[in-house]
């Protein structure tokens, strides 16, 4: 069978299974079983078993579970809510106060949880009612919540970043460090957008008289709830950056510190711990199962010759190499909504990364832009998952209003993505200073 026929059959089978409502992990495993059996017979099933075991028995996957558990325990014990309240106490009557709070809280939460859906849901539940009560427009309420929640993909410690690094075969630590500047740049662009809109049209986020909180109380809240979590974030990033600990070790220490903080504040109850553990277990099993399926899928692409042929075709296109990269990101954006982040990464990275290397580009640079693209896909209509998360928590908001509010955030992310693609130093500068 010609490579293009095999490639088309692989992709068509997977898409048909997904469209029939089959869960992604079973769609991947189903595709693998069908075509490994067809192409290789009994040996294909042995290869599938070896692939599952080999893909999961690696130490580097442990940060995924640790990052998820860390975020869950901080959410379930209410420490995150206390941190948001402390940040809010400093904003006073600043125009667009709650929208700015969403960006600030989202940036910190992104560095603690690494899960965009959880962060978006948490911010929306916490801030949306107050925004609606204060008369904020849909653009100034829904938009910042969508953008800030999605920051979890672009800040350490991104669980999706770990998954991408493992699948791409690049350094987990370097990729996590590489997304710091793009993530902060994205948050800064959100702030500029909010301040600019409020300056042009104050009705978008009406001013209101905030409760005056004494300076001593604000400082007390900050020292109790903001500084400890900030120190935790900085410490985890620092030990990775300076080579003191691997991402796995840093994630384990960070999770232990999260439990310790919850215990110190008297919030580490059995109910919170149980809920955090069960939620972590469900998410981790789903993620690891999909990762297991991806290994066999990659081997299928190699066996059929699809990966090699696609590299040759991309290298022979009569266009500058950078536009080949842009085309890859365009395909990623088109597929990202209906497929989802992890399946998208598993389908595209085995195809794209050999092309990236053949064209002479740094895989870390490509993977950093890929993460931003996945985040963008999560808020792009009509399939962006974060649109439905916000819509589900804000029942008085229509899907049309959520979609319109997402447009400025999409434009901002496209601008940052263009900068990231055409200015590689934004993602490669920090990793170049890493000890290891």
C-alpha positions, 0 to 999 in steps of 0.5 A, spaced: 500 500 500 502 506 498 504 511 504 499 516 502 493 511 502 495 508 508 496 515 511 489 517 509 486 511 512 489 512 519 487 519 519 480 517 516 479 512 521 481 516 527 476 522 525 470 517 524 471 514 530 471 521 534 465 523 530 461 517 532 462 519 539 468 514 541 472 517 547 479 519 544 483 514 548 479 509 545 479 512 538 486 512 538 487 505 541 482 502 536 486 505 530 492 502 532 489 495 533 486 495 526 492 497 523 497 494 527 493 488 526 492 489 518 500 491 517 504 487 521 499 481 524 500 478 530 507 482 531 503 488 531 499 486 537 506 485 541 508 491 538 502 495 541 503 491 548 511 493 548 509 500 546 504 501 552 509 499 557 515 503 554 511 509 554 508 509 561 514 506 564 518 513 564 520 517 570 519 523 566 511 523 566 511 523 573 510 531 573 504 531 570 500 527 576 504 532 581 502 538 577 495 536 577 495 534 584 498 540 586 493 545 583 487 540 585 489 541 593 490 548 592 483 549 589 480 544 594 482 547 600 480 554 598 487 557 598 486 559 591 480 563 593 484 567 599 489 569 594 484 572 589 481 576 595 488 578 597 490 581 590 483 584 590 484 588 596 490 592 593 486 594 586 481 599 590 477 603 584 482 601 578 478 601 572 477 594 570 479 592 576 475 585 576 478 584 569 485 586 571 484 581 577 482 575 573 489 576 569 493 577 575 490 571 579 490 567 572 497 568 571 499 565 578 494 560 578 497 558 571 503 557 575 500 553 580 495 548 577 497 547 569 490 545 567 487 550 563 480 548 564 480 547 572 483 554 572 478 557 567 472 554 571 475 557 578 476 564 575 469 564 572 466 561 578 469 566 583 469 573 579 463 572 574 458 573 579 461 580 581 463 582 574 455 581 572 453 585 579 458 591 577 455 592 570 461 589 566 460 588 559 460 581 556 467 583 553 470 585 559 468 579 563 468 573 559 474 575 555 479 576 560 476 570 564 477 566 557 484 569 556 487 568 563 484 561 564 488 559 558 494 562 561 495 555 564 498 552 558 503 557 557 506 558 564 510 553 568 508 548 570 504 546 564 501 539 564 500 540 557 507 542 556 510 536 560 506 532 555 508 535 549 516 535 551 515 527 552 512 526 545 517 531 542 523 528 545 525 534 548 527 537 555 521 538 559 525 543 563 527 547 557 520 547 554 517 549 561 522 555 562 522 557 554 514 558 555 515 563 561 517 569 557 511 568 552 506 567 557 508 573 561 508 577 554 501 574 553 498 576 560 501 583 559 498 584 552 491 582 556 492 588 561 494 593 556 487 591 552 483 592 558 486 598 560 485 601 553 478 599 553 476 602 559 480 608 558 476 609 551 469 607 554 469 607 561 462 604 560 465 597 559 467 596 566 463 601 570 467 604 576 464 602 583 466 604 590 470 598 593 470 597 600 476 600 604 481 595 607 486 598 612 493 597 609 495 593 615 489 588 613 492 588 606 499 587 608 497 581 613 492 578 607 498 578 602 503 575 607 499 570 609 496 568 602 500 571 596 507 571 598 507 563 600 504 561 593 509 566 590 515 563 593 512 556 591 512 558 584 519 562 584 522 556 588 520 551 583 522 554 577 529 556 580 531 549 582 529 547 574 533 553 571 539 552 575 539 545 575 538 543 582 532 539 581 529 535 575 522 537 573 520 531 576 523 532 583 521 540 583 514 537 581 514 532 587 517 538 592 512 543 590 506 538 591 509 536 598 509 544 599 502 545 597 500 539 602 504 543 607 501 549 606 494 547 607 496 543 613 499 550 616 493 554 614 488 548 618 485 547 611 487 540 609 481 536 611 480 529 609 474 531 604 479 536 601 484 531 600 480 525 598 476 530 592 483 532 590 486 525 590 480 522 586 480 528 581 488 527 580 487 520 579 481 521 573 485 526 570 492 522 570 489 516 568 486 519 562 492 523 560 497 517 561 492 512 557 492 517 551 500 518 551 500 510 551 496 510 545 500 515 541 507 511 541 504 506 537 501 511 533 508 514 532 510 507 530 505 506 525 506 512 521 514 510 521 512 503 519 508 506 513 513 511 511 508 517 512 513 521 516 519 520 512 515 522 505 511 528 509 518 530 511 521 530 504 515 533 501 515 539 506 523 540 504 521 540 497 516 545 497 518 552 493 516 556 499 521 559 504 522 554 510 519 559 515 512 559 511 512 551 512 512 552 519 507 557 519 503 552 515 504 547 520 501 552 525 495 553 521 493 546 520 494 545 528 489 551 529 484 548 524 484 541 528 485 544 535 478 545 537 474 539 534 480 534 536 483 537 543 490 539 546 493 532 547 490 528 541 492 534 537 499 534 539 499 526 539 497 526 532 501 532 529 508 532 533 510 525 530 509 528 523 511 535 524 517 535 528 522 531 523 520 536 518 522 542 523 528 538 525 530 537 517 528 545 516 534 546 521 529 549 526 530 548 534 524 543 536 524 547 543 522 554 539 517 550 535 514 546 541 513 553 545 509 556 539 505 549 539 503 550 546 500 557 544 497 555 538 493 549 542 491 555 547 488 559 542 484 553 539 481 552 546 478 559 545 477 559 538 469 558 535 466 553 534 469 548 538 474 551 543 472 547 550 474 553 554 468 557 551 463 552 553 466 552 560 465 559 561 458 558 558 456 553 562 458 557 569 454 563 566 447 561 564 445 568 563 450 569 557 449 566 550 454 562 546 454 568 541 456 573 547 461 568 549 464 568 542 464 575 541 468 576 547 473 571 545 475 575 538 479 580 542 483 575 546 484 571 539 487 577 536 491 578 542 494 571 542 495 571 534 499 577 535 503 574 540 504 567 536 506 571 530 512 574 535 514 568 538 514 565 531 518 570 528 522 572 534 525 566 536 529 569 542 522 570 546 522 562 547 530 561 546 533 566 550 532 563 557 533 556 556 540 558 553 542 560 560 540 554 564 545 550 567 543 543 564 
